[in-house]
Amino acid sequence: MKMTIAVIGAVLALVITIGLAPAALETAASAQAPAGSVPNFELDPLFFQNLPNRWTTGQVSGISVDSQDHIWVLHRPATVAEGERSAALKPPAALCCIPAPPILEFDRNGRMVKAWGGPSQEYEWPVTEHGITVDYKNNVWIAGNGKGDQHALKFSSAGTFLLQIGKRNQSKGSNDTANLSGPAGIFVYQKTNEVFVADGYTNRRLIVFDADTGAYKRHWGAYGKRPDDTFKFPPRPELIQGPPAQSFSTPVHSVVVANDGLVYVADRTNNRLQVFRLDGTFVREVFVNRNTLQAEGTVHSFALSRDPGQRYLYVADGSNKAIHILDRQTLTLLDSVGGHGGHNAREFFHLHSLASQPDSQGNLFVGEVNDGQRYYRVRFTGMGKPANPGYSKVTPTP
């Protein structure tokens, strides 16, 4: 009898351990690692399996991981080159291929679950898709940065239309509380049920709405100040050497909110990120490779590690072809992943999107735009020595 009880207890313990293992993997690995260890990664471009229906994808402008470890990809069907969509031409010019619907859902093994999205009379689909996030209720949010894209859309995970914030071609600028203008990134904060929008490619602000009703809450610009669309930036060589700009530049490209209520905003072409409290109070800023002259800038997207304290902030740096690993509390640079640009399967080409959280096993997911047009996994391999610690610089306000 005692042996039976012991066996049952062991089985229950094993079941509990298996159930908790994925969610606790990052935390456990970090806790057991030697001092000075950092998350280690390797690019894993073969994770996603082939699409059905002879589908292909264009520029990948957004990627997100939901609570079930499903990966959501937003791409731009209109950017698929004619020679790559020959089967969709009339008459067909070849057997392959056909642009896939703009929203693709994959399971945790990289198999496509479903695909949907596109224009409808119910809502205004963006001219140029940009940014996707799946919130804690498994609702799907997207935005757009094309001509007249001044709104964001919310759907159920099955594709049912739920909400539109803003309207096409209606924006009155960065202090308009009803419309957006070129929104780039979206994040839904569960504790307040608010949607934070990095707005964007035309506007110069962070704006907050109620995630259920779309009611306006608040907005702010750089340093928590009222946005000023008349602010003039100096030539780029002066910008990256002189005093920090008092305005967000365009695009305000990404936003994430940590569990402790700190808001991280990507001021991409100013080569910096700024940190705020939920009410817009400015906390601090740091520059990422501030001397980068390339006009695209360095702070493209963020991800927060999934340990309870969210120890790590991951920053996608498209110009320098790397993902930087920062200590979230100090914003010091710990390591960089990548740094080798190119078209090889394990090189970043045009890094653009980073899912705002890893999956439950610590894996990151990225998307590329322009001629990159790839989406792939950056696999967490455990804690270890920094692989590329001297590649980049993160510096405080000069």
Secondary structure, 3 states (H helix, E strand, C coil): CHHHHHHHHHHHHHHHHHHHHHHHHHHHHHHHCCCCCEEEEEEECCCCCCCCCCEECCEEEEEEECCCCCEEEEEEHHHCCHHHCHHHCCCCCCCCCEECCCEEEECCCCCEEEEECCCECCECCCCCEEEEEECCCCCEEEEECCCCCCCEEEECCCCCEEEEECCCCCCCCCCCCCCCCCEEEEEEECCCCEEEEEECCCCCEEEEEECCCCCEEEEECHHHCCCCCCCCCCCHHHHCCCCCCCCCCCCEEEEEECCCCCEEEEEHHHCEEEEECCCCCEEEEEEECCCCCCCCCCCCEEEECCCCCCCEEEEEECCCCEEEEEECCCCCEEEEEECCECCCCCCECCEEEECCCCCCCCCEEEEECCCCCCEEEEEEEEEECCCCCCCCCEEECC
